[in-house]
Amino acid sequence: MKPVVVHRPELQAFVMAAVADSGDAGAATRAVCAYRRQGDTLVLHHTEVPAALQGQGLAAVLVQAALDWARAERLQVRPVCSYVSAYMRLHPDTLDLLKPPG
C-alpha cells in the first residue's frame, strides 16, 4: 500500500499516518515534514519518521510532497533540516527550488 501524505497547513506540516509492523500489533504512528512559510519561502526545518518505520523511504515521500507543493505554489525552499538538504542534493531536479543565499 502506497503511503498517503496529507498537507496540514494548520500544523504547517506534511504528515503521514502509518501502521508500524512491530511488537505493538497495529500501532499507529505519524511521520512528519514540518515547515514555516516566510513570504515566498518555504523553510523546511524538521523531518521525522518514528524508529519503527525507518528504512522504508517514508521521509523521502514526505519531503517530495513538500517540494511538489512548493513548486505548485511557486515558492522557494530553504532546507534547514539536514535530511531535506541531503535529499535535494541527491535529486538535482529539485535544486531549482533552492532560495539563493543572502
C-alpha positions in Angstrom: 0.0 0.0 0.0 1.4 3.4 -1.0 1.8 5.8 1.9 -0.6 8.7 1.9 0.7 12.2 2.7 -1.7 14.9 3.9 -0.8 18.6 3.9 -1.9 20.1 7.2 -1.5 23.8 6.8 -2.9 24.5 10.3 0.1 22.5 11.6 2.5 23.8 9.0 3.4 20.2 8.1 3.0 17.3 5.7 2.0 14.2 7.7 1.7 10.6 7.1 -0.1 8.2 9.3 1.2 4.6 9.1 1.0 1.4 10.9 4.1 0.1 12.4 5.0 -3.6 11.9 6.4 -4.0 15.3 5.7 -5.7 18.6 2.7 -3.4 19.1 0.3 -5.1 16.7 -1.1 -2.4 14.5 0.4 0.5 16.5 -0.4 3.7 14.6 2.4 6.2 14.3 2.9 9.5 12.4 5.7 10.7 10.2 6.1 14.5 9.6 7.9 17.1 7.5 7.4 20.4 9.2 7.8 23.9 7.7 7.5 27.6 8.3 6.3 29.8 5.5 8.1 33.1 5.3 6.7 35.2 2.4 7.6 33.4 -0.8 10.0 31.0 1.0 9.2 27.6 2.4 11.6 26.8 5.3 11.7 23.0 5.8 13.0 22.7 9.3 12.2 19.2 10.6 11.6 15.7 9.2 10.8 12.8 11.5 9.9 9.2 10.9 9.3 7.0 14.0 12.0 4.4 14.6 9.6 1.5 13.9 9.0 2.9 10.4 12.5 4.0 9.4 14.3 2.5 6.4 11.1 2.3 4.2 11.7 5.6 2.3 8.9 7.4 4.1 10.9 10.5 4.8 11.6 10.8 1.1 7.9 10.6 0.3 7.2 13.3 2.8 9.9 15.6 1.5 8.9 15.1 -2.1 5.3 16.0 -1.3 6.5 19.2 0.4 8.7 20.1 -2.6 5.9 19.4 -5.0 3.7 21.7 -3.1 6.4 24.4 -3.0 6.7 24.1 -6.8 3.0 24.3 -7.3 2.8 27.4 -5.1 5.8 29.0 -6.8 7.8 29.1 -3.5 11.5 29.0 -3.0 12.8 26.5 -0.5 15.3 26.9 2.4 16.2 23.5 3.7 17.2 23.9 7.3 16.6 20.2 8.0 19.7 18.1 7.2 17.6 15.3 5.7 15.9 17.8 3.3 19.3 19.2 2.3 20.7 15.8 1.6 17.5 14.8 -0.3 17.7 17.9 -2.6 21.4 17.2 -3.3 20.6 13.7 -4.4 17.7 14.9 -6.5 19.1 17.6 -8.8 15.6 18.2 -10.3 14.7 19.9 -7.1 17.6 22.3 -6.9 15.8 25.0 -8.9 13.6 25.4 -5.8 16.5 26.5 -3.6 16.4 30.0 -2.3 19.6 31.8 -3.2 21.8 32.7 -0.2 21.6 36.2 1.1 
